[in-house]
Amino acid sequence: MFTGSFVALITPMFEDGQIDYPSLKKLVDFHIENGTHGLVSVGTTGESATLPFDEHIEVVRRTVEYAAGKIPVIAGTGANSTAEAIFLSQQIATTGVAGFLSVVPYYNKPQQKGMIAHFEAIADATDLPVILYNVPSRTVADMLPETVAELAKHPKIVGLKDATGDIARLKETQPLVPDDFVLLSGDDDSSCEFLVNGGHGVISVTANLAPKEMADICNAAFAKDFSLAKQINEKIAGLHTSLFIEPNPVLPKWALYKMGYTNSAFLRLPLVESELESQNTLEQVMRSSGVLS
């Protein structure tokens, strides 16, 4: 259920900051039509840090409704407060989501034992599976492979989104976890190599713009056609880097507005609209990648 290309979906908004649900439906349809294997709703790319609980829950609920069972939806429910992460997970558990994505607590800098206690408490709180999310560039704290191995013993902790971009970390983790423990790349730039080295999929920012290409890379890798996977990846490799010239999701939101899928590129403060120079750079890459004509 959790293999392949999962898009780290943006949360579209109108210029007044309200959630743009018509555009959200348009985006969900876009992904279903282009072969995306699953959706991640209100992860960090979905601006989870600035959505209050009621909006967070409603965006997930609508995403599940729009997906209509055609592809699974994973809900971002991570927090640096264990109690908040549990509350969100319990509130969202009844929406029809397939599972949860839960990030390493940020700012607190928990010890490895603290991470184990945090994620086990979240996993114990509902009947749904949990995917761990390690992104030390954002959280500062780094969940080590030995910690992942310990958490993988929990029956409801089923996978890891690894955004370190370090293939050596993947190879270090693989022998420590069960074969059915899902290892997903959280770094688009190294995701193809991650798949070639035995990864099970990707939770992708690039897939917001290039869903078919990201799905095709995964499908080719699963078929052991690594040459084809690398060929497709080369076509869109510029997106992997140019989308992160400014903090995510500043440029993905602008790009989807430029492509006509949303009504604005509005972001909740403290993020603001991208610089014109960044937009021009990304637009050139979008045209050369074929996602913008």
SERO-4910 file (N, C-alpha, C, O; in steps of 0.05 Angstrom, whole numbers):
BEGIN
 pado doro    nc1    nc2    nc3   cac1   cac2   cac3    cc1    cc2    cc3    oc1    oc2    oc3
  Met    A     16    -24      0      0      0      0     17     25      0      9     46    -11
  Phe    A     41     25     12     57     49     16     82     48     -2    102     60      6
  Thr    A     81     35    -25    103     35    -43     97     52    -67     74     57    -74
  Gly    A    118     62    -81    115     78   -105    118    108    -99    130    116    -80
  Ser    A    106    124   -117    108    153   -116     85    165   -100     62    165   -110
  Phe    A     90    175    -77     71    190    -61     78    219    -62    101    227    -57
  Val    A     58    236    -69     64    264    -71     60    278    -44     41    273    -30
  Ala    A     80    295    -37     78    312    -13     61    336    -22     72    356    -30
  Leu    A     35    333    -20     16    351    -33     16    379    -19     16    381      5
  Ile    A     17    400    -36     13    427    -25    -15    431    -15    -33    415    -23
  Thr    A    -20    450      1    -47    459      9    -53    485     -5    -43    506      3
  Pro    A    -70    484    -26    -75    509    -42    -92    528    -25   -110    520    -10
  Met    A    -87    554    -29   -102    575    -14   -109    597    -33    -96    603    -53
  Phe    A   -131    611    -27   -138    635    -41   -121    658    -31   -106    655    -11
  Glu    A   -122    681    -44   -106    704    -36   -112    715     -8    -96    728      4
  Asp    A   -136    709      2   -143    717     29   -134    697     50   -139    701     74
  Gly    A   -121    676     41   -110    656     60   -128    633     66   -120    615     80
  Gln    A   -153    634     56   -172    612     61   -164    588     43   -152    591     22
  Ile    A   -170    564     52   -164    540     37   -180    539     11   -204    543     11
  Asp    A   -166    533    -10   -178    532    -37   -186    503    -43   -171    489    -56
  Tyr    A   -210    495    -34   -218    467    -38   -223    460    -67   -217    437    -74
  Pro    A   -234    477    -84   -237    470   -112   -210    463   -125   -208    444   -141
  Ser    A   -189    478   -119   -163    472   -129   -152    447   -117   -138    431   -131
  Leu    A   -157    441    -92   -148    417    -80   -160    393    -95   -146    373   -100
  Lys    A   -186    394   -101   -198    372   -117   -185    370   -144   -180    347   -154
  Lys    A   -179    392   -157   -166    392   -183   -138    378   -181   -131    363   -199
  Leu    A   -124    384   -160    -98    371   -156   -100    341   -151    -84    326   -162
  Val    A   -119    333   -135   -123    305   -129   -129    290   -156   -118    269   -161
  Asp    A   -147    302   -172   -154    290   -197   -129    288   -216   -125    268   -229
  Phe    A   -113    309   -216    -88    310   -231    -70    286   -225    -59    274   -242
  His    A    -68    280   -199    -51    259   -190    -63    231   -197    -48    213   -205
  Ile    A    -88    228   -194   -101    203   -201    -98    197   -231    -91    175   -239
  Glu    A   -102    218   -247   -100    215   -276    -72    209   -285    -68    197   -307
  Asn    A    -52    217   -270    -24    214   -279     -9    192   -265     16    190   -267
  Gly    A    -23    175   -250    -11    151   -240      3    153   -213     16    134   -205
  Thr    A      0    175   -199     12    177   -173      1    154   -155    -23    149   -156
  His    A     18    142   -140     10    118   -125     -4    125    -99    -18    109    -87
  Gly    A      0    150    -89    -13    158    -64     -8    187    -58      9    200    -70
  Leu    A    -23    197    -39    -22    226    -31    -14    228     -1    -23    212     15
  Val    A      3    248      4      8    255     32     -5    282     37      3    302     24
  Ser    A    -25    283     54    -41    307     59    -31    321     84    -29    309    105
  Val    A    -26    347     82    -18    364    104      7    352    118      8    350    143
  Gly    A     27    345    101     53    341    112     66    369    115     52    389    114
  Thr    A     92    370    117    105    396    119    103    412     93    101    437     94
  Thr    A    103    398     70     98    412     45     70    424     44     65    444     30
  Gly    A     51    412     58     24    422     60     20    443     81     -3    450     88
  Glu    A     42    454     91     42    476    111     29    468    137     14    484    149
  Ser    A     35    444    146     23    435    171     31    453    195     15    455    214
  Ala    A     54    466    193     62    482    216     45    507    220     44    518    242
  Thr    A     30    515    199     14    540    202    -16    535    197    -31    554    195
  Leu    A    -24    510    196    -53    504    196    -63    496    224    -52    478    236
  Pro    A    -82    511    234    -94    502    260   -107    475    258   -113    466    235
  Phe    A   -112    462    280   -122    435    280   -148    432    263   -150    412    248
  Asp    A   -167    450    265   -192    447    251   -187    447    221   -199    430    207
  Glu    A   -171    465    211   -165    465    182   -149    440    174   -154    428    153
  His    A   -130    433    190   -113    410    185   -130    385    180   -127    370    161
  Ile    A   -148    381    199   -166    357    198   -185    359    174   -189    339    160
  Glu    A   -195    382    168   -214    385    145   -200    382    119   -211    370    100
  Val    A   -175    391    116   -161    387     91   -156    357     86   -159    348     64
  Val    A   -148    343    107   -145    314    104   -171    301     96   -172    284     78
  Arg    A   -192    308    110   -218    296    105   -227    301     76   -236    282     63
  Arg    A   -223    325     66   -231    331     38   -213    316     19   -222    307     -2
  Thr    A   -188    314     25   -169    299      7   -178    270      4   -178    259    -18
  Val    A   -185    258     26   -195    230     26   -221    229      9   -224    210     -7
  Glu    A   -238    248     13   -263    249     -1   -258    251    -31   -270    237    -47
  Tyr    A   -240    269    -39   -234    273    -68   -220    249    -80   -224    242   -104
  Ala    A   -203    235    -65   -189    212    -75   -208    188    -79   -204    171    -96
  Ala    A   -230    188    -64   -252    169    -68   -243    140    -69   -254    123    -84
  Gly    A   -222    133    -54   -213    105    -53   -196     97    -76   -187     74    -78
  Lys    A   -191    115    -95   -175    108   -119   -145    105   -113   -132     88   -125
  Ile    A   -135    121    -95   -108    119    -86   -108    125    -56   -125    140    -46
  Pro    A    -89    113    -41    -89    118    -12    -79    146     -4    -64    159    -19
  Val    A    -89    155     19    -81    181     30    -68    176     57    -79    164     74
  Ile    A    -44    187     59    -29    187     85    -32    215     96    -28    235     82
  Ala    A    -38    217    122    -41    243    135    -16    250    150     -6    234    166
  Gly    A     -6    274    146     15    284    164      4    291    191    -14    308    192
  Thr    A     13    279    211      3    285    238     26    289    258     22    287    282
  Gly    A     50    295    248     73    298    266     72    324    281     59    343    273
  Ala    A     86    325    303     88    349    320    111    346    339    121    324    343
  Asn    A    121    369    349    142    366    369    131    362    397    147    360    416
  Ser    A    105    361    399     92    354    424     78    327    420     62    324    402
  Thr    A     86    307    435     74    280    432     44    281    436     29    268    421
  Ala    A     35    296    455      6    298    460     -9    310    436    -31    300    429
  Glu    A      3    330    423    -10    342    399    -10    322    376    -31    320    362
  Ala    A     11    307    372     13    287    351     -8    265    355    -21    256    336
  Ile    A    -12    257    380    -32    237    386    -60    248    382    -77    235    370
  Phe    A    -65    273    390    -91    285    386    -98    286    357   -120    278    349
  Leu    A    -80    296    340    -85    298    312    -90    271    299   -109    268    284
  Ser    A    -74    252    307    -77    225    296   -104    213    303   -117    201    286
  Gln    A   -112    217    327   -138    206    336   -161    220    322   -181    207    315
  Gln    A   -159    246    318   -181    261    305   -183    253    275   -205    252    264
  Ile    A   -160    248    263   -159    242    234   -164    212    228   -170    205    206
  Ala    A   -161    195    248   -164    166    244   -190    158    232   -192    137    219
  Thr    A   -211    174    237   -238    166    227   -244    177    199   -266    173    189
  Thr    A   -225    191    186   -231    204    160   -228    185    137   -236    191    115
  Gly    A   -216    161    141   -211    143    119   -183    143    109   -177    131     88
  Val    A   -165    156    123   -136    156    115   -125    127    119   -135    111    135
  Ala    A   -104    122    102    -92     95    103    -71     93    126    -64     71    134
  Gly    A    -61    116    135    -40    116    155    -31    144    161    -42    164    150
  Phe    A    -10    146    177      1    172    186     31    174    179     45    155    179
  Leu    A     39    199    173     67    206    171     74    224    194     62    244    199
  Ser    A     94    215    210    100    229    235    130    236    236    147    219    236
  Val    A    135    263    237    163    273    235    177    272    262    164    273    283
  Val    A    203    269    262    219    271    286    213    298    299    213    319    285
  Pro    A    208    299    325    202    325    338    224    346    333    248    340    336
  Tyr    A    215    369    325    233    391    318    237    410    341    219    412    358
  Tyr    A    259    423    343    267    442    363    274    429    390    294    436    402
  Asn    A    258    410    399    263    398    425    290    383    426    302    381    448
  Lys    A    299    373    403    323    356    402    322    332    421    339    329    438
  Pro    A    301    315    417    299    292    435    322    272    432    334    270    410
  Gln    A    329    258    454    348    237    452    336    214    436    312    213    430
  Gln    A    353    195    429    343    171    414    322    156    430    302    147    419
  Lys    A    326    154    456    306    141    473    280    157    474    258    146    475
  Gly    A    282    184    473    259    200    472    243    197    446    219    196    446
  Met    A    257    193    424    244    188    398    229    162    399    206    160    389
  Ile    A    241    142    411    228    116    413    203    118    429    182    108    420
  Ala    A    204    131    451    180    134    468    159    151    454    135    144    456
  His    A    167    172    440    148    189    425    133    173    404    108    174    403
  Phe    A    147    159    387    134    146    365    118    121    374     98    115    362
  Glu    A    128    108    394    112     85    405     86     95    417     65     82    414
  Ala    A     86    118    430     62    129    442     42    136    420     18    131    422
  Ile    A     52    148    397     34    154    375     23    129    362     -1    128    357
  Ala    A     40    109    358     31     84    346     10     70    363     -8     56    353
  Asp    A     13     72    390     -6     59    408    -33     73    409    -53     62    419
  Ala    A    -35     98    398    -58    114    402    -81    109    383   -104    115    388
  Thr    A    -75     96    360    -96     89    341    -91     61    329    -70     49    336
  Asp    A   -108     52    312   -105     26    299    -91     28    272    -88      8    258
  Leu    A    -84     52    263    -73     56    237    -42     55    236    -30     61    256
  Pro    A    -31     48    213     -1     46    212     12     74    211      0     94    203
  Val    A     36     74    220     52     99    223     78     96    206     92     76    208
  Ile    A     84    117    191    109    119    177    126    141    191    116    163    194
  Leu    A    150    134    198    168    153    211    179    172    190    181    165    166
  Tyr    A    187    196    198    198    215    180    222    228    192    221    242    212
  Asn    A    246    223    180    271    234    190    281    254    170    289    248    148
  Val    A    282    280    179    291    302    162    309    320    179    300    342    186
  Pro    A    333    312    186    350    327    204    357    355    195    363    372    211
  Ser    A    356    360    169    361    388    159    339    407    169    344    431    171
  Arg    A    316    397    176    294    413    187    291    411    217    285    430    231
  Thr    A    295    387    227    289    382    255    313    384    274    310    386    298
  Val    A    337    384    262    363    384    276    368    356    288    389    345    283
  Ala    A    349    345    303    353    318    314    352    297    291    336    300    273
  Asp    A    370    278    292    372    257    271    366    230    283    378    221    302
  Met    A    346    216    272    338    190    281    357    169    269    358    166    244
  Leu    A    373    156    285    393    138    276    382    111    267    360    103    276
  Pro    A    396     96    250    386     71    240    379     51    262    360     36    260
  Glu    A    395     51    284    389     33    306    362     40    319    348     22    329
  Thr    A    356     66    320    330     74    331    307     66    313    286     57    322
  Val    A    311     69    287    291     59    267    287     29    271    264     20    270
  Ala    A    308     14    274    306    -15    278    290    -22    303    274    -41    303
  Glu    A    294     -7    324    279    -12    349    250     -6    344    232    -21    353
  Leu    A    244     16    331    216     24    326    202      5    307    178      1    308
  Ala    A    217     -7    289    206    -25    269    195    -50    282    180    -65    269
  Lys    A    202    -55    307    191    -78    321    162    -74    329    147    -93    335
  His    A    153    -48    329    125    -42    336    107    -51    313    113    -43    290
  Pro    A     86    -65    318     70    -76    296     56    -54    279     49    -60    256
  Lys    A     53    -31    289     39    -10    274     58     11    262     50     30    248
  Ile    A     84      8    267    104     26    254    115     11    230    130     -9    233
  Val    A    107     20    207    111      3    183    131     14    163    137      0    143
  Gly    A    142     38    167    160     48    147    175     73    156    170     84    178
  Leu    A    192     83    138    208    107    144    210    124    119    216    113     97
  Lys    A    205    149    121    212    169    101    239    180    109    242    194    129
  Asp    A    260    174     92    287    183     98    294    206     80    298    203     56
  Ala    A    296    230     92    302    254     77    331    263     81    337    287     78
  Thr    A    348    245     89    376    252     93    390    257     67    410    271     65
  Gly    A    381    244     45    394    245     19    420    228     19    436    231      0
  Asp    A    423    211     38    448    196     42    442    166     35    429    153     51
  Ile    A    452    157     13    448    129      5    462    110     24    452     88     29
  Ala    A    484    119     36    497    102     56    479     97     80    480     76     92
  Arg    A    463    117     86    444    113    109    423     92    102    415     76    119
  Leu    A    413     92     77    395     71     68    407     44     71    395     26     82
  Lys    A    432     41     61    445     15     63    450      6     91    451    -18     97
  Glu    A    455     25    109    459     19    137    433     10    150    433     -7    168
  Thr    A    410     21    142    384     15    153    373    -11    143    361    -26    159
  Gln    A    377    -17    118    364    -41    106    368    -67    121    348    -81    126
  Pro    A    392    -74    129    395   -100    143    384   -100    172    382   -121    184
  Leu    A    377    -77    182    367    -75    210    337    -77    213    327    -81    235
  Val    A    322    -75    190    293    -75    191    282    -99    176    295   -110    158
  Pro    A    257   -107    182    245   -129    167    241   -123    137    241    -99    129
  Asp    A    240   -144    121    237   -140     92    212   -125     85    212   -111     64
  Asp    A    191   -127    101    166   -113     94    164    -85    106    143    -72    105
  Phe    A    186    -75    118    187    -48    129    193    -30    106    214    -33     92
  Val    A    175    -11    100    177      6     76    197     28     79    195     44     98
  Leu    A    216     30     61    236     51     61    231     70     38    233     62     14
  Leu    A    223     95     44    216    115     24    235    138     25    244    147     46
  Ser    A    243    147      1    260    170      0    244    196      5    222    199     -5
  Gly    A    256    214     20    243    240     24    260    262     12    257    286     18
  Asp    A    279    254     -6    297    273    -19    296    268    -49    307    248    -59
  Asp    A    282    286    -64    278    281    -93    305    278   -108    307    262   -126
  Asp    A    324    294   -100    349    295   -115    363    267   -116    376    260   -136
  Ser    A    360    252    -94    373    225    -93    353    202    -94    361    179    -90
  Ser    A    328    209   -100    307    188    -99    311    166   -119    305    143   -113
  Cys    A    320    172   -143    324    151   -164    346    132   -154    342    107   -156
  Glu    A    368    143   -144    389    125   -134    379    109   -110    387     86   -107
  Phe    A    362    121    -94    350    107    -71    334     83    -80    336     61    -69
  Leu    A    319     86   -101    303     64   -113    321     43   -125    316     19   -121
  Val    A    341     51   -139    360     32   -151    373     15   -130    380     -8   -135
  Asn    A    377     26   -107    390     12    -85    371     -2    -66    378     -9    -43
  Gly    A    346     -7    -75    328    -24    -60    307     -9    -45    291    -22    -30
  Gly    A    305     18    -47    283     32    -34    257     25    -46    255     15    -69
  His    A    236     30    -31    209     22    -39    192     44    -51    169     39    -60
  Gly    A    202     68    -52    186     90    -63    197    117    -54    219    119    -43
  Val    A    180    137    -58    188    165    -52    164    181    -43    142    177    -54
  Ile    A    168    198    -24    148    219    -17    160    244    -29    179    255    -18
  Ser    A    148    254    -50    161    272    -69    148    300    -70    124    302    -71
  Val    A    165    320    -70    157    348    -75    155    352   -106    136    364   -115
  Thr    A    174    341   -120    174    344   -149    149    333   -161    139    343   -182
  Ala    A    138    312   -149    113    300   -160     90    319   -161     70    314   -175
  Asn    A     91    341   -146     70    361   -148     67    371   -177     45    376   -186
  Leu    A     90    374   -190     91    384   -218     93    362   -238     81    364   -260
  Ala    A    107    340   -232    113    319   -251    104    292   -240    120    274   -236
  Pro    A     78    289   -235     68    264   -223     73    239   -241     80    218   -231
  Lys    A     69    242   -267     72    218   -284    101    210   -285    107    186   -283
  Glu    A    119    229   -287    148    222   -288    157    209   -262    172    189   -263
  Met    A    149    219   -239    157    207   -214    145    179   -211    159    161   -201
  Ala    A    121    175   -219    108    148   -218    123    130   -237    127    106   -231
  Asp    A    129    139   -261    143    123   -281    171    114   -272    180     92   -277
  Ile    A    185    132   -258    211    125   -247    208    102   -227    223     83   -228
  Cys    A    188    104   -210    184     82   -190    176     56   -205    187     35   -198
  Asn    A    158     58   -224    150     34   -238    173     21   -253    175     -4   -253
  Ala    A    190     37   -265    213     26   -279    233     13   -259    243     -9   -265
  Ala    A    237     25   -236    255     14   -216    244    -12   -206    259    -31   -202
  Phe    A    218    -14   -201    206    -39   -191    208    -61   -212    210    -85   -205
  Ala    A    208    -53   -238    211    -73   -259    241    -79   -264    248    -94   -283
  Lys    A    259    -68   -248    288    -72   -250    299    -59   -276    321    -66   -284
  Asp    A    284    -42   -288    294    -27   -312    306     -1   -302    295     20   -306
  Phe    A    329     -4   -290    342     19   -277    352     40   -298    353     64   -292
  Ser    A    358     30   -322    367     49   -343    344     67   -350    348     91   -354
  Leu    A    320     57   -353    296     73   -359    290     92   -336    284    116   -340
  Ala    A    292     82   -311    287     99   -288    306    123   -288    298    146   -283
  Lys    A    331    118   -293    351    140   -294    346    159   -317    351    183   -315
  Gln    A    337    148   -340    332    165   -363    309    184   -358    311    208   -365
  Ile    A    288    174   -345    265    192   -339    273    212   -318    266    236   -320
  Asn    A    289    203   -298    298    221   -277    315    244   -288    313    267   -279
  Glu    A    332    238   -307    349    258   -319    333    280   -332    341    304   -331
  Lys    A    310    273   -343    292    293   -356    282    314   -336    279    338   -343
  Ile    A    277    306   -312    265    324   -292    284    331   -269    276    343   -249
  Ala    A    310    324   -272    329    327   -250    331    357   -242    336    363   -218
  Gly    A    328    375   -261    330    403   -254    308    412   -234    312    431   -219
  Leu    A    285    399   -236    263    406   -217    271    399   -188    264    414   -170
  His    A    285    377   -185    292    368   -158    308    389   -143    305    391   -118
  Thr    A    324    404   -157    340    425   -143    327    453   -145    327    467   -125
  Ser    A    315    460   -168    305    487   -171    280    492   -153    274    515   -146
  Leu    A    265    471   -146    242    474   -129    250    482   -100    233    490    -84
  Phe    A    276    479    -94    285    484    -67    304    508    -65    319    512    -46
  Ile    A    303    525    -86    319    550    -85    310    567    -61    326    580    -48
  Glu    A    284    567    -56    273    579    -32    260    558    -15    255    536    -25
  Pro    A    253    564     10    243    543     28    217    530     16    199    544      7
  Asn    A    216    504     18    192    489     10    169    496     29    173    497     53
  Pro    A    144    501     18    134    498     -9    131    524    -25    113    526    -41
  Val    A    149    543    -21    146    569    -34    144    566    -65    125    575    -77
  Leu    A    164    552    -76    164    550   -105    145    529   -117    134    533   -138
  Pro    A    141    506   -103    120    488   -113     92    501   -116     78    496   -135
  Lys    A     86    518    -97     60    532    -98     59    552   -121     39    554   -135
  Trp    A     81    566   -125     82    584   -148     80    569   -175     66    577   -193
  Ala    A     94    546   -176     94    531   -201     66    520   -208     58    521   -231
  Leu    A     52    510   -188     25    500   -193      6    522   -201    -12    518   -217
  Tyr    A     10    546   -190     -6    569   -199      1    576   -228    -17    581   -244
  Lys    A     26    575   -234     35    581   -262     24    560   -281     18    567   -304
  Met    A     21    535   -272     11    514   -289    -20    514   -292    -31    500   -308
  Gly    A    -33    531   -276    -62    534   -277    -78    515   -260   -102    512   -263
  Tyr    A    -64    502   -240    -78    483   -223    -89    496   -198   -106    484   -184
  Thr    A    -80    520   -191    -90    533   -167    -96    562   -174    -88    573   -195
  Asn    A   -111    575   -156   -119    603   -160    -99    624   -150   -102    647   -157
  Ser    A    -80    615   -134    -60    634   -125    -36    618   -114    -37    593   -112
  Ala    A    -14    632   -109      9    620    -97     12    628    -68     34    628    -57
  Phe    A    -10    635    -55    -10    646    -28      2    626     -8     -4    602    -10
  Leu    A     18    636     11     29    620     33     22    633     59     20    658     61
  Arg    A     20    617     79     16    628    106     42    639    117     63    627    114
  Leu    A     41    662    130     64    673    143     75    653    164     59    639    177
  Pro    A    101    651    167    121    670    159    133    666    131    151    680    123
  Leu    A    122    647    115    131    645     87    117    666     70     94    673     75
  Val    A    132    676     50    121    696     32    127    688      3    141    669     -2
  Glu    A    115    703    -15    118    697    -44    147    696    -52    164    711    -42
  Ser    A    153    679    -72    180    676    -81    190    700    -96    174    716   -106
  Glu    A    216    703    -98    229    725   -112    226    721   -142    225    698   -152
  Leu    A    225    743   -158    222    741   -187    245    725   -199    241    710   -218
  Glu    A    269    729   -189    292    714   -200    288    684   -196    295    669   -214
  Ser    A    278    676   -173    273    647   -168    252    637   -187    254    615   -198
  Gln    A    231    652   -191    209    645   -209    220    641   -238    213    622   -251
  Asn    A    236    660   -247    247    658   -274    265    633   -277    264    620   -298
  Thr    A    281    628   -257    298    604   -258    281    579   -260    286    561   -276
  Leu    A    261    577   -242    244    553   -242    228    550   -268    225    528   -278
  Glu    A    218    573   -278    202    571   -303    219    560   -326    209    544   -341
  Gln    A    244    568   -328    261    557   -348    264    527   -346    263    512   -365
  Val    A    268    518   -321    271    489   -316    244    474   -321    245    452   -332
  Met    A    222    486   -314    196    474   -319    192    470   -349    181    450   -358
  Arg    A    200    490   -365    197    488   -394    216    466   -406    208    450   -423
  Ser    A    240    466   -397    259    446   -407    252    418   -398    260    398   -411
  Ser    A    238    415   -375    230    389   -365    204    380   -378    196    356   -375
  Gly    A    190    398   -391    165    390   -405    140    392   -388    118    384   -397
  Val    A    142    403   -364    118    405   -347    103    431   -353     81    435   -344
  Leu    A    116    449   -368    104    475   -375    110    480   -405    133    480   -413
  Ser    A     89    484   -420     94    488   -449     98    517   -456    103    524   -479
***
